[in-house]
Amino acid sequence: MTTPVDDLRKIQLFSRLSDVDLQFLATKMDEIVVPADTALITEGMGNHAFFLLVDGKVDVFVGGSHRRTLGPNDFFGEISMMVLNPATATVVTRTPVRAYVMSHLQFFEVRVHQTVMLQLRSAMSDRLSADRKPV
């Protein structure tokens, strides 16, 4: 069985973090298991979590159109968590999912980490740009 640090090490977003930083990050997350066909985030609504996928797949919809499928080692929820705006997409589990999740409080505690925040801002910009393009 892998540890949260082992799982985090596989996520590109955190690839530049030291073991100490990964240990810190692991203490700021909770592990969840969610069945298929569950909406984790709903576009236009408040989002209260940042998700890091460990197992399973989710579908991302913007304006009702399928934009992408995310799988293990992907993440989502960063946009609404960073800017505290309503969610820019709906995310629904395609399969059962195991993920790590951070609440606003946990996410706020991690925001002091500059490397993580730079990576998240870059990812947020990339996703916002991709989601503006027509399907």
CNS distance restraints for C-alpha pairs under 8 A (distance, minus, plus):
assign (resid   2 and name CA) (resid   6 and name CA) 5.85 0.50 0.50
assign (resid   2 and name CA) (resid   7 and name CA) 6.73 0.50 0.50
assign (resid   3 and name CA) (resid   7 and name CA) 6.37 0.50 0.50
assign (resid   4 and name CA) (resid   8 and name CA) 6.07 0.50 0.50
assign (resid   4 and name CA) (resid  26 and name CA) 5.93 0.50 0.50
assign (resid   5 and name CA) (resid   9 and name CA) 6.09 0.50 0.50
assign (resid   5 and name CA) (resid  19 and name CA) 7.72 0.50 0.50
assign (resid   5 and name CA) (resid  22 and name CA) 5.77 0.50 0.50
assign (resid   5 and name CA) (resid  23 and name CA) 6.12 0.50 0.50
assign (resid   5 and name CA) (resid  26 and name CA) 6.19 0.50 0.50
assign (resid   6 and name CA) (resid  10 and name CA) 6.90 0.50 0.50
assign (resid   7 and name CA) (resid  11 and name CA) 7.21 0.50 0.50
assign (resid   7 and name CA) (resid  54 and name CA) 6.78 0.50 0.50
assign (resid   7 and name CA) (resid  73 and name CA) 7.84 0.50 0.50
assign (resid   8 and name CA) (resid  14 and name CA) 6.63 0.50 0.50
assign (resid   8 and name CA) (resid  22 and name CA) 6.90 0.50 0.50
assign (resid   8 and name CA) (resid  26 and name CA) 7.76 0.50 0.50
assign (resid   8 and name CA) (resid  73 and name CA) 7.90 0.50 0.50
assign (resid   9 and name CA) (resid  14 and name CA) 6.34 0.50 0.50
assign (resid   9 and name CA) (resid  15 and name CA) 5.87 0.50 0.50
assign (resid   9 and name CA) (resid  22 and name CA) 7.38 0.50 0.50
assign (resid  10 and name CA) (resid  14 and name CA) 7.74 0.50 0.50
assign (resid  10 and name CA) (resid  15 and name CA) 6.96 0.50 0.50
assign (resid  10 and name CA) (resid  73 and name CA) 6.27 0.50 0.50
assign (resid  11 and name CA) (resid  15 and name CA) 6.30 0.50 0.50
assign (resid  11 and name CA) (resid  73 and name CA) 4.73 0.50 0.50
assign (resid  11 and name CA) (resid  74 and name CA) 6.74 0.50 0.50
assign (resid  12 and name CA) (resid  73 and name CA) 7.39 0.50 0.50
assign (resid  13 and name CA) (resid 116 and name CA) 7.23 0.50 0.50
assign (resid  13 and name CA) (resid 119 and name CA) 6.03 0.50 0.50
assign (resid  13 and name CA) (resid 120 and name CA) 7.37 0.50 0.50
assign (resid  14 and name CA) (resid  22 and name CA) 7.79 0.50 0.50
assign (resid  14 and name CA) (resid 116 and name CA) 6.77 0.50 0.50
assign (resid  16 and name CA) (resid 115 and name CA) 7.81 0.50 0.50
assign (resid  17 and name CA) (resid  21 and name CA) 5.72 0.50 0.50
assign (resid  17 and name CA) (resid  22 and name CA) 6.24 0.50 0.50
assign (resid  17 and name CA) (resid 115 and name CA) 7.60 0.50 0.50
assign (resid  18 and name CA) (resid  22 and name CA) 6.18 0.50 0.50
assign (resid  19 and name CA) (resid  23 and name CA) 6.06 0.50 0.50
assign (resid  20 and name CA) (resid  24 and name CA) 6.27 0.50 0.50
assign (resid  21 and name CA) (resid  25 and name CA) 6.17 0.50 0.50
assign (resid  22 and name CA) (resid  26 and name CA) 6.06 0.50 0.50
assign (resid  23 and name CA) (resid  27 and name CA) 6.53 0.50 0.50
assign (resid  24 and name CA) (resid  28 and name CA) 6.94 0.50 0.50
assign (resid  25 and name CA) (resid  29 and name CA) 7.05 0.50 0.50
assign (resid  25 and name CA) (resid 110 and name CA) 6.98 0.50 0.50
assign (resid  28 and name CA) (resid 102 and name CA) 6.61 0.50 0.50
assign (resid  28 and name CA) (resid 106 and name CA) 5.25 0.50 0.50
assign (resid  28 and name CA) (resid 107 and name CA) 7.44 0.50 0.50
assign (resid  28 and name CA) (resid 109 and name CA) 7.61 0.50 0.50
assign (resid  28 and name CA) (resid 110 and name CA) 7.37 0.50 0.50
assign (resid  29 and name CA) (resid 100 and name CA) 5.86 0.50 0.50
assign (resid  29 and name CA) (resid 101 and name CA) 5.43 0.50 0.50
assign (resid  29 and name CA) (resid 102 and name CA) 4.97 0.50 0.50
assign (resid  29 and name CA) (resid 103 and name CA) 7.88 0.50 0.50
assign (resid  29 and name CA) (resid 106 and name CA) 6.93 0.50 0.50
assign (resid  30 and name CA) (resid 100 and name CA) 5.40 0.50 0.50
assign (resid  30 and name CA) (resid 101 and name CA) 5.34 0.50 0.50
assign (resid  30 and name CA) (resid 102 and name CA) 6.58 0.50 0.50
assign (resid  31 and name CA) (resid  98 and name CA) 7.21 0.50 0.50
assign (resid  31 and name CA) (resid  99 and name CA) 5.73 0.50 0.50
assign (resid  31 and name CA) (resid 100 and name CA) 4.42 0.50 0.50
assign (resid  31 and name CA) (resid 101 and name CA) 6.30 0.50 0.50
assign (resid  32 and name CA) (resid  98 and name CA) 5.75 0.50 0.50
assign (resid  32 and name CA) (resid  99 and name CA) 5.44 0.50 0.50
assign (resid  32 and name CA) (resid 100 and name CA) 6.15 0.50 0.50
assign (resid  32 and name CA) (resid 101 and name CA) 7.12 0.50 0.50
assign (resid  33 and name CA) (resid  96 and name CA) 7.26 0.50 0.50
assign (resid  33 and name CA) (resid  97 and name CA) 5.61 0.50 0.50
assign (resid  33 and name CA) (resid  98 and name CA) 4.47 0.50 0.50
assign (resid  33 and name CA) (resid  99 and name CA) 6.51 0.50 0.50
assign (resid  34 and name CA) (resid  38 and name CA) 7.15 0.50 0.50
assign (resid  34 and name CA) (resid  93 and name CA) 7.70 0.50 0.50
assign (resid  34 and name CA) (resid  96 and name CA) 5.66 0.50 0.50
assign (resid  34 and name CA) (resid  97 and name CA) 5.15 0.50 0.50
assign (resid  34 and name CA) (resid  98 and name CA) 6.50 0.50 0.50
assign (resid  35 and name CA) (resid  93 and name CA) 7.17 0.50 0.50
assign (resid  35 and name CA) (resid  95 and name CA) 6.78 0.50 0.50
assign (resid  35 and name CA) (resid  96 and name CA) 4.29 0.50 0.50
assign (resid  35 and name CA) (resid  97 and name CA) 6.39 0.50 0.50
assign (resid  36 and name CA) (resid  92 and name CA) 7.91 0.50 0.50
assign (resid  36 and name CA) (resid  93 and name CA) 4.99 0.50 0.50
assign (resid  36 and name CA) (resid  94 and name CA) 5.29 0.50 0.50
assign (resid  36 and name CA) (resid  95 and name CA) 4.34 0.50 0.50
assign (resid  36 and name CA) (resid  96 and name CA) 4.49 0.50 0.50
assign (resid  36 and name CA) (resid  97 and name CA) 7.17 0.50 0.50
assign (resid  37 and name CA) (resid  92 and name CA) 6.01 0.50 0.50
assign (resid  37 and name CA) (resid  93 and name CA) 5.07 0.50 0.50
assign (resid  37 and name CA) (resid  94 and name CA) 5.79 0.50 0.50
assign (resid  37 and name CA) (resid  95 and name CA) 7.14 0.50 0.50
assign (resid  38 and name CA) (resid  92 and name CA) 5.39 0.50 0.50
assign (resid  38 and name CA) (resid  93 and name CA) 5.27 0.50 0.50
assign (resid  39 and name CA) (resid  90 and name CA) 7.21 0.50 0.50
assign (resid  39 and name CA) (resid  91 and name CA) 5.82 0.50 0.50
assign (resid  39 and name CA) (resid  92 and name CA) 4.24 0.50 0.50
assign (resid  39 and name CA) (resid  93 and name CA) 6.48 0.50 0.50
assign (resid  40 and name CA) (resid  90 and name CA) 7.57 0.50 0.50
assign (resid  40 and name CA) (resid  91 and name CA) 5.57 0.50 0.50
assign (resid  40 and name CA) (resid  92 and name CA) 5.80 0.50 0.50
assign (resid  40 and name CA) (resid  93 and name CA) 7.28 0.50 0.50
assign (resid  41 and name CA) (resid  45 and name CA) 7.79 0.50 0.50
assign (resid  41 and name CA) (resid  47 and name CA) 6.26 0.50 0.50
assign (resid  41 and name CA) (resid  77 and name CA) 7.61 0.50 0.50
assign (resid  41 and name CA) (resid  87 and name CA) 6.97 0.50 0.50
assign (resid  41 and name CA) (resid  89 and name CA) 7.18 0.50 0.50
assign (resid  41 and name CA) (resid  90 and name CA) 5.15 0.50 0.50
assign (resid  41 and name CA) (resid  91 and name CA) 5.05 0.50 0.50
assign (resid  41 and name CA) (resid  92 and name CA) 7.23 0.50 0.50
assign (resid  42 and name CA) (resid  46 and name CA) 7.81 0.50 0.50
assign (resid  42 and name CA) (resid  47 and name CA) 7.59 0.50 0.50
assign (resid  42 and name CA) (resid  87 and name CA) 6.40 0.50 0.50
assign (resid  42 and name CA) (resid  89 and name CA) 6.35 0.50 0.50
assign (resid  42 and name CA) (resid  90 and name CA) 4.25 0.50 0.50
assign (resid  42 and name CA) (resid  91 and name CA) 6.55 0.50 0.50
assign (resid  43 and name CA) (resid  62 and name CA) 7.23 0.50 0.50
assign (resid  43 and name CA) (resid  63 and name CA) 7.86 0.50 0.50
assign (resid  43 and name CA) (resid  86 and name CA) 7.01 0.50 0.50
assign (resid  43 and name CA) (resid  87 and name CA) 4.75 0.50 0.50
assign (resid  43 and name CA) (resid  88 and name CA) 5.18 0.50 0.50
assign (resid  43 and name CA) (resid  89 and name CA) 4.32 0.50 0.50
assign (resid  43 and name CA) (resid  90 and name CA) 4.61 0.50 0.50
assign (resid  44 and name CA) (resid  86 and name CA) 4.95 0.50 0.50
assign (resid  44 and name CA) (resid  87 and name CA) 5.14 0.50 0.50
assign (resid  44 and name CA) (resid  88 and name CA) 6.32 0.50 0.50
assign (resid  44 and name CA) (resid  89 and name CA) 7.47 0.50 0.50
assign (resid  45 and name CA) (resid  86 and name CA) 4.95 0.50 0.50
assign (resid  45 and name CA) (resid  87 and name CA) 5.63 0.50 0.50
assign (resid  46 and name CA) (resid  80 and name CA) 7.65 0.50 0.50
assign (resid  46 and name CA) (resid  85 and name CA) 6.95 0.50 0.50
assign (resid  46 and name CA) (resid  86 and name CA) 4.57 0.50 0.50
assign (resid  46 and name CA) (resid  87 and name CA) 5.95 0.50 0.50
assign (resid  47 and name CA) (resid  77 and name CA) 7.22 0.50 0.50
assign (resid  47 and name CA) (resid  80 and name CA) 6.17 0.50 0.50
assign (resid  47 and name CA) (resid  81 and name CA) 6.97 0.50 0.50
assign (resid  47 and name CA) (resid  86 and name CA) 6.40 0.50 0.50
assign (resid  47 and name CA) (resid  87 and name CA) 5.76 0.50 0.50
assign (resid  48 and name CA) (resid  81 and name CA) 6.97 0.50 0.50
assign (resid  48 and name CA) (resid 103 and name CA) 5.93 0.50 0.50
assign (resid  48 and name CA) (resid 104 and name CA) 6.01 0.50 0.50
assign (resid  49 and name CA) (resid  77 and name CA) 6.28 0.50 0.50
assign (resid  49 and name CA) (resid  81 and name CA) 6.90 0.50 0.50
assign (resid  49 and name CA) (resid 101 and name CA) 6.18 0.50 0.50
assign (resid  49 and name CA) (resid 102 and name CA) 5.41 0.50 0.50
assign (resid  49 and name CA) (resid 103 and name CA) 4.82 0.50 0.50
assign (resid  49 and name CA) (resid 104 and name CA) 6.42 0.50 0.50
assign (resid  50 and name CA) (resid  75 and name CA) 7.50 0.50 0.50
assign (resid  50 and name CA) (resid  76 and name CA) 6.10 0.50 0.50
assign (resid  50 and name CA) (resid  77 and name CA) 4.54 0.50 0.50
assign (resid  50 and name CA) (resid  78 and name CA) 5.66 0.50 0.50
assign (resid  50 and name CA) (resid  81 and name CA) 6.70 0.50 0.50
assign (resid  50 and name CA) (resid 101 and name CA) 5.51 0.50 0.50
assign (resid  50 and name CA) (resid 102 and name CA) 5.14 0.50 0.50
assign (resid  50 and name CA) (resid 103 and name CA) 6.77 0.50 0.50
assign (resid  50 and name CA) (resid 107 and name CA) 7.47 0.50 0.50
assign (resid  51 and name CA) (resid  75 and name CA) 5.42 0.50 0.50
assign (resid  51 and name CA) (resid  76 and name CA) 5.35 0.50 0.50
assign (resid  51 and name CA) (resid  77 and name CA) 6.10 0.50 0.50
assign (resid  51 and name CA) (resid  78 and name CA) 7.98 0.50 0.50
assign (resid  51 and name CA) (resid  99 and name CA) 6.43 0.50 0.50
assign (resid  51 and name CA) (resid 100 and name CA) 5.79 0.50 0.50
assign (resid  51 and name CA) (resid 101 and name CA) 4.61 0.50 0.50
assign (resid  51 and name CA) (resid 102 and name CA) 6.69 0.50 0.50
assign (resid  52 and name CA) (resid  73 and name CA) 6.70 0.50 0.50
assign (resid  52 and name CA) (resid  74 and name CA) 6.07 0.50 0.50
assign (resid  52 and name CA) (resid  75 and name CA) 4.37 0.50 0.50
assign (resid  52 and name CA) (resid  76 and name CA) 6.79 0.50 0.50
assign (resid  52 and name CA) (resid  99 and name CA) 5.41 0.50 0.50
assign (resid  52 and name CA) (resid 100 and name CA) 5.07 0.50 0.50
assign (resid  52 and name CA) (resid 101 and name CA) 6.32 0.50 0.50
assign (resid  53 and name CA) (resid  57 and name CA) 7.90 0.50 0.50
assign (resid  53 and name CA) (resid  71 and name CA) 6.46 0.50 0.50
assign (resid  53 and name CA) (resid  72 and name CA) 5.04 0.50 0.50
assign (resid  53 and name CA) (resid  73 and name CA) 5.40 0.50 0.50
assign (resid  53 and name CA) (resid  74 and name CA) 5.46 0.50 0.50
assign (resid  53 and name CA) (resid  75 and name CA) 5.86 0.50 0.50
assign (resid  53 and name CA) (resid  97 and name CA) 7.28 0.50 0.50
assign (resid  53 and name CA) (resid  98 and name CA) 6.39 0.50 0.50
assign (resid  53 and name CA) (resid  99 and name CA) 4.44 0.50 0.50
assign (resid  53 and name CA) (resid 100 and name CA) 6.57 0.50 0.50
assign (resid  54 and name CA) (resid  71 and name CA) 7.73 0.50 0.50
assign (resid  54 and name CA) (resid  72 and name CA) 4.73 0.50 0.50
assign (resid  54 and name CA) (resid  73 and name CA) 5.72 0.50 0.50
assign (resid  54 and name CA) (resid  74 and name CA) 7.86 0.50 0.50
assign (resid  54 and name CA) (resid  97 and name CA) 7.53 0.50 0.50
assign (resid  54 and name CA) (resid  98 and name CA) 5.51 0.50 0.50
assign (resid  54 and name CA) (resid  99 and name CA) 5.08 0.50 0.50
assign (resid  54 and name CA) (resid 100 and name CA) 7.31 0.50 0.50
assign (resid  55 and name CA) (resid  71 and name CA) 6.95 0.50 0.50
assign (resid  55 and name CA) (resid  72 and name CA) 5.04 0.50 0.50
assign (resid  55 and name CA) (resid  96 and name CA) 7.92 0.50 0.50
assign (resid  55 and name CA) (resid  97 and name CA) 5.46 0.50 0.50
assign (resid  55 and name CA) (resid  98 and name CA) 4.98 0.50 0.50
assign (resid  55 and name CA) (resid  99 and name CA) 6.80 0.50 0.50
assign (resid  56 and name CA) (resid  71 and name CA) 5.82 0.50 0.50
assign (resid  56 and name CA) (resid  72 and name CA) 6.24 0.50 0.50
assign (resid  56 and name CA) (resid  93 and name CA) 7.86 0.50 0.50
assign (resid  56 and name CA) (resid  94 and name CA) 7.58 0.50 0.50
assign (resid  56 and name CA) (resid  95 and name CA) 5.51 0.50 0.50
assign (resid  56 and name CA) (resid  96 and name CA) 5.69 0.50 0.50
assign (resid  56 and name CA) (resid  97 and name CA) 4.41 0.50 0.50
assign (resid  56 and name CA) (resid  98 and name CA) 6.53 0.50 0.50
assign (resid  57 and name CA) (resid  69 and name CA) 6.72 0.50 0.50
assign (resid  57 and name CA) (resid  70 and name CA) 5.56 0.50 0.50
assign (resid  57 and name CA) (resid  71 and name CA) 4.43 0.50 0.50
assign (resid  57 and name CA) (resid  72 and name CA) 7.04 0.50 0.50
assign (resid  57 and name CA) (resid  93 and name CA) 6.11 0.50 0.50
assign (resid  57 and name CA) (resid  94 and name CA) 5.38 0.50 0.50
assign (resid  57 and name CA) (resid  95 and name CA) 5.51 0.50 0.50
assign (resid  57 and name CA) (resid  96 and name CA) 7.44 0.50 0.50
assign (resid  57 and name CA) (resid  97 and name CA) 6.52 0.50 0.50
assign (resid  58 and name CA) (resid  69 and name CA) 5.68 0.50 0.50
assign (resid  58 and name CA) (resid  70 and name CA) 5.33 0.50 0.50
assign (resid  58 and name CA) (resid  71 and name CA) 6.57 0.50 0.50
assign (resid  58 and name CA) (resid  91 and name CA) 6.39 0.50 0.50
assign (resid  58 and name CA) (resid  92 and name CA) 5.41 0.50 0.50
assign (resid  58 and name CA) (resid  93 and name CA) 4.17 0.50 0.50
assign (resid  58 and name CA) (resid  94 and name CA) 4.89 0.50 0.50
assign (resid  58 and name CA) (resid  95 and name CA) 6.99 0.50 0.50
assign (resid  58 and name CA) (resid  97 and name CA) 7.88 0.50 0.50
assign (resid  59 and name CA) (resid  66 and name CA) 7.05 0.50 0.50
assign (resid  59 and name CA) (resid  67 and name CA) 7.73 0.50 0.50
assign (resid  59 and name CA) (resid  68 and name CA) 6.05 0.50 0.50
assign (resid  59 and name CA) (resid  69 and name CA) 4.50 0.50 0.50
assign (resid  59 and name CA) (resid  70 and name CA) 6.40 0.50 0.50
assign (resid  59 and name CA) (resid  91 and name CA) 5.65 0.50 0.50
assign (resid  59 and name CA) (resid  92 and name CA) 5.34 0.50 0.50
assign (resid  59 and name CA) (resid  93 and name CA) 6.29 0.50 0.50
assign (resid  59 and name CA) (resid  94 and name CA) 6.16 0.50 0.50
assign (resid  60 and name CA) (resid  66 and name CA) 5.92 0.50 0.50
assign (resid  60 and name CA) (resid  67 and name CA) 5.61 0.50 0.50
assign (resid  60 and name CA) (resid  68 and name CA) 5.35 0.50 0.50
assign (resid  60 and name CA) (resid  69 and name CA) 6.09 0.50 0.50
assign (resid  60 and name CA) (resid  70 and name CA) 7.60 0.50 0.50
assign (resid  60 and name CA) (resid  89 and name CA) 6.47 0.50 0.50
assign (resid  60 and name CA) (resid  90 and name CA) 5.74 0.50 0.50
assign (resid  60 and name CA) (resid  91 and name CA) 4.63 0.50 0.50
assign (resid  60 and name CA) (resid  92 and name CA) 6.69 0.50 0.50
assign (resid  61 and name CA) (resid  65 and name CA) 5.14 0.50 0.50
assign (resid  61 and name CA) (resid  66 and name CA) 4.40 0.50 0.50
assign (resid  61 and name CA) (resid  67 and name CA) 5.42 0.50 0.50
assign (resid  61 and name CA) (resid  68 and name CA) 7.37 0.50 0.50
assign (resid  61 and name CA) (resid  89 and name CA) 5.58 0.50 0.50
assign (resid  61 and name CA) (resid  90 and name CA) 5.09 0.50 0.50
assign (resid  61 and name CA) (resid  91 and name CA) 6.41 0.50 0.50
assign (resid  62 and name CA) (resid  66 and name CA) 6.61 0.50 0.50
assign (resid  62 and name CA) (resid  67 and name CA) 6.52 0.50 0.50
assign (resid  62 and name CA) (resid  88 and name CA) 6.96 0.50 0.50
assign (resid  62 and name CA) (resid  89 and name CA) 4.80 0.50 0.50
assign (resid  62 and name CA) (resid  90 and name CA) 6.44 0.50 0.50
assign (resid  62 and name CA) (resid 131 and name CA) 6.95 0.50 0.50
assign (resid  63 and name CA) (resid  89 and name CA) 7.44 0.50 0.50
assign (resid  65 and name CA) (resid 135 and name CA) 7.30 0.50 0.50
assign (resid  67 and name CA) (resid 131 and name CA) 7.24 0.50 0.50
assign (resid  67 and name CA) (resid 135 and name CA) 7.38 0.50 0.50
assign (resid  70 and name CA) (resid  74 and name CA) 5.97 0.50 0.50
assign (resid  70 and name CA) (resid  75 and name CA) 7.73 0.50 0.50
assign (resid  77 and name CA) (resid  81 and name CA) 6.26 0.50 0.50
assign (resid  77 and name CA) (resid  87 and name CA) 7.58 0.50 0.50
assign (resid  78 and name CA) (resid  82 and name CA) 5.83 0.50 0.50
assign (resid  78 and name CA) (resid 120 and name CA) 6.80 0.50 0.50
assign (resid  78 and name CA) (resid 124 and name CA) 6.62 0.50 0.50
assign (resid  79 and name CA) (resid  83 and name CA) 6.25 0.50 0.50
assign (resid  79 and name CA) (resid  84 and name CA) 7.87 0.50 0.50
assign (resid  79 and name CA) (resid  85 and name CA) 7.96 0.50 0.50
assign (resid  79 and name CA) (resid  87 and name CA) 7.36 0.50 0.50
assign (resid  79 and name CA) (resid  88 and name CA) 7.47 0.50 0.50
assign (resid  79 and name CA) (resid 124 and name CA) 5.52 0.50 0.50
assign (resid  80 and name CA) (resid  84 and name CA) 5.04 0.50 0.50
assign (resid  80 and name CA) (resid  85 and name CA) 5.09 0.50 0.50
assign (resid  80 and name CA) (resid  86 and name CA) 5.93 0.50 0.50
assign (resid  80 and name CA) (resid  87 and name CA) 5.24 0.50 0.50
assign (resid  80 and name CA) (resid  88 and name CA) 7.14 0.50 0.50
assign (resid  81 and name CA) (resid  85 and name CA) 7.54 0.50 0.50
assign (resid  81 and name CA) (resid 104 and name CA) 6.91 0.50 0.50
assign (resid  81 and name CA) (resid 107 and name CA) 7.66 0.50 0.50
assign (resid  93 and name CA) (resid  97 and name CA) 6.75 0.50 0.50
assign (resid 102 and name CA) (resid 106 and name CA) 5.38 0.50 0.50
assign (resid 102 and name CA) (resid 107 and name CA) 5.64 0.50 0.50
assign (resid 103 and name CA) (resid 107 and name CA) 5.91 0.50 0.50
assign (resid 104 and name CA) (resid 108 and name CA) 5.92 0.50 0.50
assign (resid 105 and name CA) (resid 109 and name CA) 6.38 0.50 0.50
assign (resid 106 and name CA) (resid 110 and name CA) 6.52 0.50 0.50
assign (resid 107 and name CA) (resid 111 and name CA) 6.29 0.50 0.50
assign (resid 108 and name CA) (resid 112 and name CA) 7.68 0.50 0.50
assign (resid 110 and name CA) (resid 116 and name CA) 7.89 0.50 0.50
assign (resid 111 and name CA) (resid 116 and name CA) 7.48 0.50 0.50
assign (resid 111 and name CA) (resid 117 and name CA) 6.13 0.50 0.50
assign (resid 112 and name CA) (resid 117 and name CA) 7.79 0.50 0.50
assign (resid 113 and name CA) (resid 117 and name CA) 6.29 0.50 0.50
assign (resid 114 and name CA) (resid 118 and name CA) 6.06 0.50 0.50
assign (resid 115 and name CA) (resid 119 and name CA) 6.32 0.50 0.50
assign (resid 116 and name CA) (resid 120 and name CA) 6.13 0.50 0.50
assign (resid 117 and name CA) (resid 121 and name CA) 6.03 0.50 0.50
assign (resid 118 and name CA) (resid 122 and name CA) 6.26 0.50 0.50
assign (resid 119 and name CA) (resid 123 and name CA) 6.18 0.50 0.50
assign (resid 120 and name CA) (resid 124 and name CA) 5.96 0.50 0.50
assign (resid 121 and name CA) (resid 125 and name CA) 6.17 0.50 0.50
assign (resid 122 and name CA) (resid 126 and name CA) 6.25 0.50 0.50
assign (resid 123 and name CA) (resid 127 and name CA) 6.18 0.50 0.50
assign (resid 124 and name CA) (resid 128 and name CA) 6.12 0.50 0.50
assign (resid 125 and name CA) (resid 129 and name CA) 6.15 0.50 0.50
assign (resid 126 and name CA) (resid 130 and name CA) 6.18 0.50 0.50
assign (resid 127 and name CA) (resid 131 and name CA) 5.99 0.50 0.50
assign (resid 128 and name CA) (resid 132 and name CA) 6.38 0.50 0.50
assign (resid 129 and name CA) (resid 133 and name CA) 7.00 0.50 0.50
